[in-house]
């Protein structure tokens, strides 16, 4: 088990933490993917996406059930507010084997983007995946043009290769991608880096 689920991390926007997803979160996640958004249009292969109800059902089936054998999972990212905590993003893990596992994350709230949240919770996110599930390697597959995400990852893990990927993981459209590998054995070194990342 891990303390990463619920662990509060201070950011300049306030405390954030990963949490179980609620029905309202699932609606917000589905709405996010179906909103008109120029940035998402550069990332997503909308032809591969199910309809909104199907997408919501997919994420609902990924709710964390406390089972380390669960192959797909999704977690809400909350930002502290007067009501307790509001959804500002989410992350999901898609497991295939002990060494082939892919993570995705999205900041849903435009007001929370570029606020340093992704960098602040990066190690907590890794602790979540590696703490809850028996994985040995996590693969980051990021579009080369997604400069914000790549800049954040550059602080922690090098690019292993850059290549054209015809069928990227998840719902991404084909294109040039950086691939990075995070091994369980890398986590202590990465925690040291995180301690100095601002």
C-alpha positions as CSV (number, residue, x, y, z in Angstrom):
1,X,0.0,0.0,0.0
2,X,1.1,3.6,-0.4
3,X,0.5,6.9,1.3
4,X,0.5,8.6,-2.1
5,X,-3.2,8.4,-2.4
6,X,-4.4,11.4,-0.4
7,X,-0.8,12.8,0.2
8,X,-1.1,16.6,0.1
9,X,1.5,18.5,-1.9
10,X,1.9,22.3,-1.6
11,X,1.9,24.3,-4.8
12,X,1.6,28.0,-5.4
13,X,-2.0,27.5,-6.2
14,X,-2.7,25.6,-3.0
15,X,-2.5,22.0,-1.7
16,X,-3.2,19.3,-4.3
17,X,-3.6,15.5,-3.8
18,X,-4.7,12.4,-5.6
19,X,-8.1,10.9,-4.7
20,X,-10.6,8.3,-5.8
21,X,-12.8,9.5,-8.6
22,X,-16.5,10.2,-8.0
23,X,-19.5,10.1,-10.4
24,X,-19.2,13.9,-10.8
25,X,-15.5,13.5,-11.6
26,X,-16.3,11.0,-14.4
27,X,-18.7,13.5,-15.9
28,X,-16.1,16.2,-15.8
29,X,-13.5,14.0,-17.4
30,X,-15.8,13.0,-20.2
31,X,-16.8,16.6,-20.8
32,X,-13.1,17.6,-20.9
33,X,-12.5,15.3,-23.9
34,X,-15.5,16.4,-25.8
35,X,-15.1,20.1,-25.4
36,X,-13.9,22.2,-28.3
37,X,-10.3,22.7,-27.6
38,X,-7.5,23.5,-30.1
39,X,-4.8,22.0,-27.8
40,X,-6.6,18.7,-27.4
41,X,-7.2,18.6,-31.1
42,X,-3.4,18.5,-31.6
43,X,-3.1,15.6,-29.2
44,X,-6.1,13.3,-29.6
45,X,-7.1,11.0,-32.4
46,X,-10.8,11.8,-32.1
47,X,-11.6,9.0,-34.6
48,X,-10.5,6.4,-32.1
49,X,-12.5,7.9,-29.2
50,X,-15.8,6.2,-28.2
51,X,-18.8,8.5,-27.8
52,X,-19.1,10.5,-24.6
53,X,-21.1,7.8,-22.8
54,X,-18.6,5.1,-23.8
55,X,-15.7,7.2,-22.7
56,X,-17.3,7.9,-19.3
57,X,-18.0,4.1,-18.9
58,X,-14.4,3.3,-19.7
59,X,-13.1,5.6,-17.0
60,X,-15.8,4.3,-14.6
61,X,-14.5,0.8,-15.1
62,X,-11.0,2.0,-14.2
63,X,-12.0,3.3,-10.7
64,X,-9.4,2.0,-8.2
65,X,-10.8,-1.0,-6.4
66,X,-7.9,-1.7,-4.0
67,X,-6.7,-4.6,-6.2
68,X,-3.0,-4.7,-7.1
69,X,-3.9,-6.9,-10.0
70,X,-6.1,-4.1,-11.6
71,X,-4.8,-3.4,-15.1
72,X,-6.3,0.0,-15.7
73,X,-6.8,2.7,-13.1
74,X,-7.8,6.4,-12.8
75,X,-7.4,8.9,-10.0
76,X,-8.7,12.4,-9.5
77,X,-6.3,15.3,-8.8
78,X,-7.9,17.8,-6.3
79,X,-7.0,21.4,-5.4
80,X,-7.9,22.6,-1.9
81,X,-10.7,25.1,-1.8
82,X,-13.3,26.3,0.7
83,X,-15.5,23.3,-0.1
84,X,-12.7,20.9,0.6
85,X,-11.2,20.1,-2.8
86,X,-12.2,20.6,-6.4
87,X,-11.2,18.5,-9.3
88,X,-8.5,20.1,-11.4
89,X,-7.0,17.1,-13.2
90,X,-6.7,13.3,-13.3
91,X,-4.2,10.6,-14.1
92,X,-4.5,7.1,-15.3
93,X,-2.3,4.1,-15.5
94,X,-2.6,1.4,-18.2
95,X,-0.8,-1.8,-17.3
96,X,0.3,-4.5,-19.8
97,X,3.2,-6.4,-18.2
98,X,5.6,-5.7,-15.4
99,X,7.7,-3.6,-17.7
100,X,5.2,-2.2,-20.2
101,X,3.0,0.3,-18.4
102,X,1.8,3.8,-19.6
103,X,0.6,6.7,-17.7
104,X,-1.4,9.7,-18.8
105,X,-2.4,12.9,-17.0
106,X,-4.4,16.0,-17.8
107,X,-5.0,19.3,-16.0
108,X,-8.6,19.9,-16.7
109,X,-8.9,23.4,-15.3
110,X,-7.3,25.9,-17.6
111,X,-6.8,28.3,-14.6
112,X,-4.5,25.6,-13.0
113,X,-2.4,25.0,-16.1
114,X,1.2,26.3,-16.1
115,X,0.8,26.7,-12.3
116,X,3.5,24.1,-11.5
117,X,1.1,21.4,-10.4
118,X,2.4,18.7,-12.7
119,X,6.0,19.2,-11.5
120,X,4.9,19.4,-7.8
121,X,3.0,16.1,-7.9
122,X,5.2,14.2,-10.3
123,X,6.9,12.0,-7.7
124,X,3.6,11.5,-5.8
125,X,2.1,10.3,-9.1
126,X,5.0,7.8,-9.5
127,X,4.7,6.7,-5.9
128,X,1.0,6.1,-6.5
129,X,1.7,3.8,-9.5
130,X,4.6,2.0,-8.1
131,X,3.2,1.8,-4.6
132,X,-0.2,0.4,-5.6
133,X,0.7,-1.9,-8.4
134,X,3.5,-4.5,-9.1
135,X,5.1,-2.7,-11.9
136,X,8.9,-2.4,-12.6
137,X,8.9,0.1,-15.4
138,X,6.7,3.0,-16.4
139,X,6.8,4.4,-20.0
140,X,6.2,8.0,-20.7
141,X,5.2,8.6,-24.4
142,X,5.0,12.4,-25.0
143,X,4.4,14.2,-28.3
144,X,7.6,16.2,-29.1
145,X,5.5,19.4,-29.6
146,X,4.0,19.2,-26.0
147,X,6.7,21.5,-24.7
148,X,5.3,22.0,-21.2
149,X,5.1,18.3,-20.4
150,X,8.5,17.6,-21.9
151,X,10.1,20.5,-20.0
152,X,8.8,19.1,-16.8
153,X,9.9,15.5,-17.5
154,X,13.4,16.7,-18.6
155,X,14.0,17.6,-15.0
156,X,13.5,14.0,-13.9
157,X,14.1,11.4,-16.7
158,X,16.0,11.5,-20.0
159,X,14.5,10.7,-23.4
160,X,15.4,7.2,-24.4
161,X,14.3,7.6,-28.0
162,X,12.4,9.9,-30.3
163,X,10.5,8.4,-33.2
164,X,7.3,8.5,-35.3
165,X,4.7,6.3,-33.6
166,X,1.8,5.2,-35.8
167,X,-0.4,4.0,-32.9
168,X,0.6,5.7,-29.6
169,X,-0.8,4.5,-26.3
170,X,-4.1,5.8,-25.2
171,X,-6.1,8.2,-27.5
172,X,-3.2,10.1,-29.0
173,X,-3.0,10.6,-32.8
174,X,0.1,9.4,-34.7
175,X,3.2,11.6,-34.7
176,X,6.7,12.2,-33.3
177,X,7.0,11.1,-29.7
178,X,9.7,11.1,-27.0
179,X,9.8,7.8,-25.1
180,X,11.2,7.8,-21.5
181,X,11.5,4.9,-19.1
182,X,11.1,5.1,-15.3
183,X,12.3,2.0,-13.5
184,X,11.4,1.2,-9.9
185,X,15.1,1.3,-9.1
186,X,15.2,5.0,-10.4
187,X,12.8,6.3,-7.7
188,X,15.2,7.1,-5.0
189,X,17.4,9.1,-7.4
190,X,14.3,10.9,-8.7
191,X,13.1,11.7,-5.2
192,X,16.5,13.5,-4.6
193,X,15.9,15.5,-7.8
194,X,12.4,16.3,-6.8
195,X,13.7,17.8,-3.5
196,X,15.6,20.4,-5.5
197,X,13.0,21.1,-8.2
198,X,11.2,24.4,-8.0
